[in-house]
């Protein structure tokens, strides 16, 4: 007797409980939303439907389908070579910062367009604002130093009527993070960032080789970035450590402008230096939130300069909650 295969839509328990992507991809439903996906789906050796995750073009089509089915985005595209991130991981960041805000709001997640999030390095994909706006109704300001990325993200916003609470701004000073983006008297409830991870193009390429080796079980594969990515999206001098350190230093100058500052930190070895920088900055409160997707572990480091009285005043004035 042939043993019947279990339901392939098994749950990915590592993802946040509110993440819409905890189940394996239901390709039949996704294809009904995005027929283009049918051209790249195949049956693997385990008799499951899948795509070639080492192919950036395939990942892009999958993202189109996911954004349409789960977030109502009918028109989404990115220029060739720009970062096309995995949607489930990006979704986790949004849900965890919602939990972060709720921890400062008596366990209630602040919702609605009066809650404003600043996305540093929004990219051409505009994924964080799309998810945060859909899930919690938040308004977003997304910044980027790349004019092509800003133009692409702006086009996505303009072509989807449900994204009117998203504004894109070009950062014209490449050596700055907040200055030149935040307007006078503007307040943000949270800032988020997925900083350039690598320190050089060579390091980025080596990371790609390792990833492709895992995806292809050791097969020899040309080192193409499966999620794409431009220079400014993938690497910078000093990598994520220097980028986050600079962000911390700049956040001191706008300490009362944002309730929570946050950034992804991929390398645990960078945490000690980051905590040191936050101590020098005199952050009132620091939180580290661990996230896990499969074998990959990353974390969000968040900090605030608001003391207890200032946090209460913020809750009353902006979140209508004592």
Buried (B, 14 or more C-beta within 10 A) or exposed (E): EEEEEEEBEEEBEBBBEBBBBBBBBEBEEBBEBBEEBBEBBEEEEEEEBBBBBBBBBBBBBBBBBBBBBBBEBEBBBBEEBBBBBBBBBBBBBBBBBBBBBEBBBEEEBBBEEEBBBBBBBBBBBBBBBBBBBBBBBBBBBBBBBBEBBBBBBBBBBEEBEBBEBBBBBBBEEEEBBBEEBBEEEEBBBBBBBBBBBBBBEEBBBEBBEEBBBEBEEEEEBEBEBBBBBBEBBBBBEBBBBBBBBBBBEBBEEBBEBBBBBBBBBBEEEBBEEBBEBBEEBEBEBBBBBEBBBEEEEBBBBBBBBBEEEBBBEBBEEBBEEE
